[in-house]
Amino acid sequence: IMDQWKLVTECANQRGLIAHHLNSYNQFIDTTMLEIIKSNADVRCNANPHFNLHWDNIDVKNPCIMNEKGRTLTPQEARLRKLSYSAPITADFRLKFAKDEPPVVYRDFLIGYIPVMLRSNRCVLRNMNKLQMMKADEDFYDPGGYFIINGTEKTILMVEQTSANRIIIVDNKGSLEANVTSSTHERKTRCSIVIKNKKFYLEHSKSFGKSGINIAVLFKAMGVTADQQIMQFIGVQQIYQEYMALTLYECSELGIFTQAQALAYISSFIVIRQKNKSPIQDALERLAMVILCHVPVPSKQEAPSSVLQEPSDEKPKTVYQFRQKVIFLAEIVRRLILTLTNQQQPTDRDFYGNKRLECAGDMLALLFEDAFKKLNDRIAKIAEKMKSVQIQSLIDPSILTQMQSAISSGNFVFDKFNYTVVGAAQVLSRFCHIGALGQMTRLMSSFDKSLKAVGPRMLNASQWGICCPSDTPEGESVGLIKNLAILAQISTAQDSNEVIKLLSLLGVEDLHMVDFTQNSFQVFVNGTAVGIHSSPDYLALQLRKLKRKNKISNMTSIFIDQQTKSINIACDAGRPCRPLIIVQNGKSLVQAEDIQKVVQKEFTVQDLIRQGKMELIDVNEEQNLHIAFRQTDLLHQTYSHLEIDPMSLYGVVASLVPFPHHNQSPRNSFQCAMGKQALGLPCLNVNNRFDTVLFQLAYPQKPLVSSKVTRYSTHYMDIPAGQNAIVAVTSFSGYDIEDALIMNRASCDRGYGRVSVLKQVEAEVDTELKDQLAGLPIGMREQQNEITKKHTPENYGDLQTFTTHQDPFKQTNEYNKNASKQRLQDSFKQYHALQSDGMAYIGAKVEDGDVLVNRINTETEQTSAVRAKLPPQDHAIISRVLVAQSSKNTILVKTMTRETRLPFYGDKFSSRHGQKGTVGLIVSQCDLPFSPVTGMVPDQIMNPHGFPSRMTVGKMLELITGKAAILQGRFGDGSLFQQSNTQVVCEELLQRGFNYHGKEILISGLTGLPCKSYVFEGPIYYQRLKHMVNDKMHARSTGPKAFLTRQPLEGRAKDGGLRLGEMEKDCFIAYGTAALLNERMVHSSDEFLTWICEECGLIGYQEWCQYCKSGAKMCKVKMPYAAKLMSQELMAMGVMMRIGVQ
């Protein structure tokens, strides 16, 4: 099948590149939120036993503006007015306050607001077509998946966490321990089974503090009182008995033989006891509800005497059936013993099957659960003091704003779960379209990046097809920040009850009915043991058949673990999956006609999955499969599945690299970083946006050579971020060393690398504080009338001509006659762009410091101006002005300035192969070499020394493939791991009259003679990056100083100085440059004149020494002000520093 690759692009297009965020958010809104409500439905208080608030339902409405009577809010309006794109949460509940009163029913009661994800099923854009999106001032290529908080676009990264409800055995500083993180909607706990002095203990900090409970005591507290019964659950083999002997002995030494004694012993370790409950009842409920809380414990009410074996004054009334939890606890101990005896390996924490990826919806679900529990606690607390129903004070909607503040700050704090994730939300990058896409497929590890561990950073084999192997940053975050591969999907939570019902029909025996046999396999569903089965292969085969026939969810995972003798069935959320083609009898079930129908839109890739020709496989299930890499592999071995196409291994950003398999690996990673910094068209609605900074490439071009993913799935060909440059690989002058580029001045003049920098200047006018917009200050208005009388746009015909080529405020001899008028003229120059309404007019030419918005306070008559901030010697044009009402009911004035920049010395460019370089020289076209055959002059010259050490063969292939593509009038293909067509391309060049290897003879523009060697020349796609010398260049003579130390401020934004640090100071001393050291450290920094007393050596004041009470021997001295300040601070501490004067 030649066109199997089309399934990759069709699958990506039909599902969407950020479907993981949209699906998780939609499930959170539609399903998870209601489940959380039902799990925490009843609110009671101790003071009033009749008080009961019962939550019935919850709903999320459409986005609206809070203060404007629920008017529908659009994303563009939220951006412009600095509003949060959020929707009200309403709930139905019943409230009973007194005994004789019937419960009052409340419908659609507002309990808070939730941020709405763009393009989700609550967004106003969800069903819009291209025309409707354009009318809404939106980019129809924008995939959504992000939030708008206070006018700023924010995206939530996926967070990598260890799987919940699974047994993880790790080596903790030389000692093995088993960890289980239990997670339900009611609570989340973490238990550990540790080994101390060859005895097993359970640790749970929230219940027992730092103390561990003997495992045998726990078994007896759960009703398994005989040692023989405990060993039957763990294992009757000799090895288990030897390792459990000391644990059982310690239990008997403690005198614990019955359930009551075990519960009494456990209750003595409980840190925080529950009110109104006996210690034994408290201990029993903790075992049932808190310890390993994901394992269900059925309960029933019985007479008190039948609960415990011994009579007692305090006896629980509820009987818990602990058998399922006993079996799970025994399984943990069994696996721990097998690992101790090297019969099993410890759990690989970096194996991706043991990971879960929490998407935006999962993170918000945790935040909502945390906030809702806080709301219930607050309701119960207020109800204890309340004497009558006051529903408004009972329910505070501001509590549920926790989600909005978390996205705004980026730090997700879960107080109820004692858990924090830092940096999970980021401002959405808008340098280019592909950068925004890449950011929304990014995932971060919860591992602390400051730790120097290698394992979490290594590329694990289990990440194949799930994580992009190249797209990871440099430095300490390498391997911890990753990106999803193009076809990777994240599972959403499915109902496990359907699977459990089917298991009994497939021969799975209930745990409550049978005992274990040596050859039986335990069956786990989402980490909870539900039964045993003697034929795991048969069970797995039948479940896969049901999965392919859509009887159970197509995201269900069936994995046989021979090491632990278990069958693991997973249908929980957060599992990374990917689609594979099913192979039967050595043949792929997907045929050419199926692909043709998918391409022709007769049916989708999802239909192929429903038909059982493809299926979604997660990392764990992948271990039981045999997957062929290419179709030709099916001829040689027996396989169960087939990869769709090798290019599906890369992510969205890494797919930009043409021929990546011919490059050195770090080069592809460098391009992934620089591809996100490339300047292009950030979005189609760029002219309607008022972002802080936007970069817009003047003439973006489609790349001549690209991968199929880039061409068909990312819209990069519609919103590109680069230009095709004719590059000559040769040495020219000495300005091309160390990756510097030689630019053709004529190419730059024609638009190569030209970029517009759009910057927003914002002003807020608070009418409540008596502020209002004002024109020129009084005294300047007459000057304006006189000067602008003869300089109106009508006199010049065109506003652009008027603002660009004429200076209406040019000084004349009339205003140079006296100094006062001259100063007024200079001051007025900064106000030249203002109109009478206090705002700059569109088309005005402004420089650094020019006033764009002028405000005046009507009470104090004080004016405050908002000025332009531009690089020195640069100017900008007023592009757009917006006046709107902000969320604070203030007048918001946003002015957008446009600055056009041509390539300049020091500006950064990069090819798509990680070879970055700065502009070293801009040369006139007449001085550059040219081709005598075509007459072409290269746009750029790069030094050939850039190839050998970097080994970017892909760049060479791009050049010759692009050359052939131009001659044929088509686009070249540079997809990952595709069949090599280099020979075909070279022969095509030969047929068209060019050199087989892409070389040409060039004529020197300086001498007119042919160059002495062949020159490798052709088109290469180059990206202009955001790093420009205008934004980096910084120098100062005088400027602002710090108030405390009187030293220059730090930072380019504050016009600060350049720091002369410890090492620079040491260099000056080593070279003996005393005068330079004095000039840098004193004269150019904080030189200060003060008086020193020659008698006592202390600092005086105006020729008077306060210590000596005399001014006879005072000497004026120059010294750094910081030294004088340190002396006084030491004196404040009682330390006297005396200065000797000679």
ABEGO torsion letter per residue (X at the ends): XAAAAAAAAAAAAAAEAAAAAAAAAAAAAAAAAAAAAAAAABBBBAABAABBBBBABBBBBBBBBAAAGGBBBBAAAAAAAGBBBBBBBBBBBBBBABAABBBBBBBGBBAEBBBBBBGBAABAAAABBAAAAAAAGBBAABAEGBBBBGGBBBBBBBBBBBBBGBBBBBBBGGBBBBBBBBBBAABBBBBBBBBBGGBBBBBBAAAAEABBBBAAAAAAAAGBABAAAAAAAAEABAAAAAAAAAAAAAAAAAGBABAAAAAAAAAAABABBBBGBBAAAAAAAAAAAABGAABBBBBBBBBAAAABABBBABBBABBBBAAAAAAAAAAAAAAAAAAAAGABBBBBAABAAABBBBBAAAAAAAAAAAAAAAAAAAAAAAAAABABBBAAAABBAAAAAAAAAAAAAGBBBBAAAGBBBBGABBBBBAABAAAAAAAAABBBBABBAABBBAAAABBBAAABGABBAABBBBEAABGABBBBBAABBBBBBBBAAAAAAAAAAAGBBBAAABBBBAABBBBBBGGBBAEBBABAAAAAAAAAAAAAAGABBAABBBBBBAAAGBBBBBABBGBBBBBBBBBBGGBBABBAAAAAAAAAGABBAAAAAAAGABBBBBAAAAAABBBBABAAAAAABBBABBBABAAAABBAAAAABBGAAABBAAAAAAAAAAAAABBBBABAAAAABBBABBBBBABBBBBABBBAAAAAAAGAAABBBEBBBBBBBBBBEAAABGGBBBBBAAAAAAGBGBBBBBBBBBBBBBAAAGBBBBBBBBGAAAAAAAAAAABBAAAAGBAAAAAAABBAABBBAAAAABAAAAAAAAAAAAAAABBAAGBBBBGBBBBBGBBABBBBBAAAGBBBBBBBBBBBGBBBBBABBBBBBBAAGBBBBBBBBBBBBBBBBGBBBBBAAGBBBBBABBBBAAABBBBAAAGBBBABBBBAAAAAAAGBAAAAAAAAAAAAAAAAGBBBBABBGBBBAAAAAAAAAAAAGBBAAGBBBBBBAAAGBBBABBBBBEBBBBBBBABBAAAABBBBABEBBBAAAGBBBBEAAAGBBBBBBAAAAAAAAAAGBAAAAAAAAAAABBBBBBBBBAAAGBBBBGGBBAAAGBAABBBBBBBBAAAAAAAAAAAAAGBBBBBBBX
